[in-house]
């Protein structure tokens, strides 16, 4: 408890309050007005100053040495994310369930200069206890927690250009918001899985693309690919005389993607904006095809014909269906909160009708047994998970159309309600000996 009180006292200190204010102002105002090397480093300095105090408060119930452990974790983790693509991917995957988007983190070892701010923070941590924790300290704990998680607003990044050269994928990434528009070039050396900013991209990456855009294989000129203002990639095997759809969104998945994105975000913009071919050639003589998919990252087709989608910083593809796993099970009711609410309302009405039936049965048939009453209530509460099942199957991709799930749910509600009423009114015949 002493460690927790010390963390609160540090959060209450004027230097900590100033660092939190600097982080919020820099991320929400200064970066928009004057994006530069300076504003990029300010957030690192400000965040590293107060983050160990937050971490120490969280670790205080576990160990008495929470302070030293918090500073060590903060220094190690910051070093990892600034020098390792693996550290960036791990951090993004940990924050994604909380924030709902992948935080863009630059692989920039020069940011390690911000580690010097841990020295004055450590001195503040070890100062004698002169300030007692009070309501203001608790308030700063909440404010600092929000500032650490909600620094920059959810970014709207989209990939507008792609190129492939010597097994390196280059992409032109556009950050477009109400306050400013910024363009950066990034590269990937592992097929699109991880990205880092670069200033040495080919100059042609800055050129704009006019649709429809067609690219053809170098060794098989009759095999061509086209994008033409539709959310699909087309392929031709006769030099462009006829075209067929080689890739498109699976049937019934666009509405699911919009629902996962949520009403607070802008509409999905997957282009496609550009496409390019990259060697080396496969055994079938085909190249790797790369497609710029707007805010859905990039689409990659291997020479063997396997299609994969990869995120490019905050331009992250929304899954076509929920992935079976711990996080998907937890997120499922959250993603379908509207349907869950409707099912709960239906359960309340089902319970009302079943209990009304029981009261009528008491009046005209006789007193209902305790077993009948419990079974009736159980039937009513079974309406909620049963009616939610079609929506869950739709989210998981088993049911393709949302309208079909919407049609199934009322039938389940009505069916269970009728079944509950029947079992409430049913009386077994007495045995005749």
N, C-alpha and C positions, 0 to 999 in steps of 0.2 A: 504493500500500500504506500510505503514511503517513496518508491520509485514512481508510482503513478502520480503522487502529489508533486514530485519534482518535475515530471513531464508537464503537468498543468501549470506550474509556476513558470517554466520556460516558455510555454505557449502564451502566457500572459505578458511576457516581457516586451517592451516597446520595439526592440530589434526584431523580434519574431513577428509582431503585428505589421511592422514595416515590410518585412520580406513577403508576407502573405499578400499585402496590398500591392507590392511591386509585381508579384507573379500574376495576379488577376488583371491589373492594368496592362501589363506587357502583353499577355496572351490575347486579351480581348480588344485592346485599343492600339497599342504601339506596333504590334506585328502587322495589323491591318493598314495603319497609316504609313509605316516605313519599314517594310520587311528588309532585314539586313543581317550581317554577321553579329552586330551588337545586340539586336533584339532577340536573336536566336540564343545567345549566350546568357542574357539576363534571366531568362526563365530557369536555366540550369542552376545559376548561382542562388536565386531566390528559393527555388524548391528544395535544393539540397540543404539549405540552412535550417528549415523547420521540419523537414520530413523525418529526421531521426527522432524528434520529440514525439511525433505521432506514432512511429513504430515502437518506441520505448513504452508509450502508454498501452499499446496493444499487447506487448510482450510482458508487461509487469506482473500479470497473474501467474506467469509460467516460471520466471526466474528472477532472482534478486539482482542479477547482473544484466538486466534488460537494457540499461543505457549503453554499456560497452557493446553489447550484442547488436543493438539497433544501429549504432554508428558503423560497425563493421559490415553489417548487411547492406546498409545504404551505400557505402563506398564500393563494396564488391559488386553489387548489382549494377550501379551506375557505370562502373568500368566494363562490366560484361556487355551491357546493351550498347555501349559506344564503340566497342572493339570487336564484337562478334555478331554475325548474322543469326547464329543460333540463339543468342541471348535476346535479340530483337523479336524473333518468332515466338520464343517462350513467353516474353512479356506481353506481346500482342494477344496471344491465345489466353492468357490469364485475365486480361482486362476486357476481352471481347464479351463474355457473358454479363459483365457489369455495365459496360458503356453501350453495347449494341453495335459497335463499329471498331475496326482495327485502327488503333492510334498510329499515325505515321511517326516513325522514329528513325532519325538519320544515323547512319553508320559513320560517325565523325570522331576520330580519336582526339582531335583538338579540343573537344568539349571537356576533356578530362581536366582542363585547367580549373574548372569549377570546383574540383575536389578541395581546393585550398579553403573554401568557405566552411568546411567541416571543422577547421581549427578554432575559429571564434565560436562556433556552435558548441564545440566540446568544452571550451572555457566557460561558456554560459551554463552548460550542464553541471559543471563542477563548482560553480559559485556557491557560497554559503546560502542557506535558505533565508532570504530576506523578504520574499513576497509569499504570502499565504494564498493558497488556491481559493477562489471565490466564484461567484456567478459569472464574472467576466472571463475567468479562466476556462470554465466549462463552455461558455459561448465561443471562445477562440478554438477550443477543441473541435467543435462542430464546423466552424468556418474553415479551419485548416483542412479538415477531412474533405469538405466539399471542394475547396480550392485545389487539393492534390488530385482529385478524381476528375473534376470538371474544369480543367484549365482552359484549353481551347474548345470552342464549340465544335460539334460534329462536322467534320470537313466534307465537302462535296468535291471529290476528285474524279476526274474521268480521263481515260486513255484515248488520245486522239490520233496518235501516229505510232507505228511500230516498224522496226527494221531488224534484220538478222544478219550478223556478220561474224564469221569465224566462231560459230557456236555461241555467240554472245547476243542476247536480245536487248535491243534499245527501245525505249518508249518515251514518248512525249506526254507528260502528265500535266493536266491543267487543273488548278485549284480555282474554282469559281464560286464566289460568295457575294452577298449584297454589298459588302464594303470594298472588296478588292478582287483582282484576278491575277493569278501568278502562274507562270509556266516554268517547269523544271524538266530536265532530262534525267532518266534513271536507266540503269542497266542490270541485267541478271545473267549470271554465269552458270546457273544450274537449271536452265529450262523454264524459268519464270517462278520458281518457288520463293526465292528471296531477292530483294532489290536494294540497290544503293545509288545515291545520287552521283552524277558524273558531269564534268564539264568538257569531256573529250568525245562526245557523240558525233557521228557523221553529220556534216552540215546539211545534207538533204533531209534530215529529220525535222528541220524547221520549216520545210515547205508544206503547203496545204494540199489536201487531197480532194479531187473532184469525183463525185459518185455519178454513175457506177464505176467501180474500180475493178480491173481484171488483171490477174497475174497468171503466168503460165510456167510450167516446168521447163527447165533449161534443156534436159535430155529428152523430154517427151512433150514437144510444143503443142500437141493436140489436147493435152490434159491441162485445163485451165480452171481457175476459181474466181468467183465474182461475188461482190456485195453491192446491193442496189437499193438502199433505203428501206430494207425490210430486216426484221430480226432473224436473219438466217444467212447461211453461206451456201452458195450454189456451186455446182461442179459440172464441167463439160468434158466429154471424152472425144469430141469431134471438132476441136478448135473453135468452139463458141457458137456452133450452129444450133445446138439444143442444150438445154440446161436442166439439171435436176437438183433438188434440195439435198445437200450433203449433211447439213447440220441445222437444227432449229430447236426452239424451246419445246420440251415434251408437252404433249397434249394436256390442257387443263392446268398448267403450272404457272402461267403468268399472273393469274389472280392470287394464287398462293404467295408468290413473291411480293406482290404489292402489299398483301396483308402482313407479311413478316416485316417488310420495310416500315410499316406503320404510317399513320396519318400525319405525324409531325414532320416527315421528310418529304422532299420533292418526289415527283414521279420517277420511276426507274428509267434510266437513259442508257440503253445498252448498244446504241448505234445500229450496226457496226460502223466504225469510222474509217478503218484502214485494214489492209491485210498485206502480208509479205511472206516470202519463202526464204528458208535458211537451210544450208547444208549442215552436215554431210548427207549424201543420198543414202537411202535405205537399200536393201537387197532388191527391192522392186523398182528401183530407179526414181523413187519419189522423194521430195524434200519435206522438211518440217514446215507446216503452215501456221502462221501466227496472225491472229485477228485482234484488232483493237476494239474492245467491247464497252467503251464509255465508262460509266461508273461501276461496271461489272468486271473490271480488270481486263485480262486478256484470255483468249481462247487459243489453245495449242492443239494441233493435230499432228501426231507422230507419223513418220513414213509408213508405219504398220497400220494406220487408220484409227488409232485410239485418240479420242477427244478428251481434253482436260481443260478446266478453267482454273486460273490462278489470280490471286489478288495482287494489285500493284499499289502498295501503301494503303491509303484509305479507300481506294477503288477496289472493293472486295465483292466477289460474286455472292449473291444470295442463293442458298441451296434450293434446288427444285423440290425437295422434300426433306422432312426432318430426319436427321441421322440418328439411328438407334444407339443410344448411349446415355450416360448419367445426365449430362447437360440437356440433352433433347427431352428427356422425361421431365426434368424440372421446368424447362422452358415451355413445354407444350401447353399447359393451362394458361400461362402468361400470354403466349402468342394468340390464343383463342379465347381471350378473356370475355369478349362479347358473347360468344356462343355458350361459354360456361355460365354466364349470368342468365341467359335465356333458359338454360337447362335447370338452373336452380329455381327460377320463377315457375317453370313447368312443374318441378317437384313439389313446390308449395301448393300449387293448384291441385295436383294429384292427391296430395295429403288431405286437402280440404274436401275434395269430392269423396274420398274413401271414408273419412270421418263422418261426413254428412250421411253417407250410406249406412254406417254403423249406427248413427243416432236414429235413422228411420227404421233400421232393423230392430233396435231396442224397443221402439214404440209398437210396431205392428207384428213382429215375429217373436220377440222375447229378448231377454237380456243376452248380449253377446259375451262369449267367454273371453277370458284374458288372453288365451292363445290366439283367438281370432283377431283381437285388437292389436296384438303385437305383430302378427303376420301382415295385417293391413298397413300398419305404419312402416314395416320393412319394405312392402311393395312400393309405397309412396317414395321412400328415400332411394329405392333402387332406380327410380326414374332419372335421377341426375347423372350417374355414371353411364347408364344405358343410353340416354339421349345424347350424351357427349361423345359416345363411341363413333358415330359416323363422321363427326368433325375431326376426331383424332385420326381416323383412318384416312381422311382427306389430307390432313397435314402430313401424314407419313407417306403419302403417295399411293396408297392402295386404291382409294376412290379418286378418280381423275377430276371430276367436275364438282365444284362447290355446290351447285344447285341440286345435285343428286344427294349430297349429304344433308342439305337443307330440307329435302323432301322426305328423307328417311327419318329424321329426328321426330317430327310430329306423329308419324305412324307409331314409333316406339313409345312415345308418351301416351298416346290414346290407347294403344294395346295394353300397356302395363296398368293404366288406370282402370280399364274395363276388367282386366284380370283381377285386380285388387278388389273391385266392387263385387265381382262374382264370388270370389272366395269369402268375402265378408257376409254375403247373403246366403251362401250355400249351407245347408244343414244336412248332415248324413242321416239316413233313415235308421230308425232304431231296429236292432236285431229282434227277430221273432223266434223264440225258443220252441 
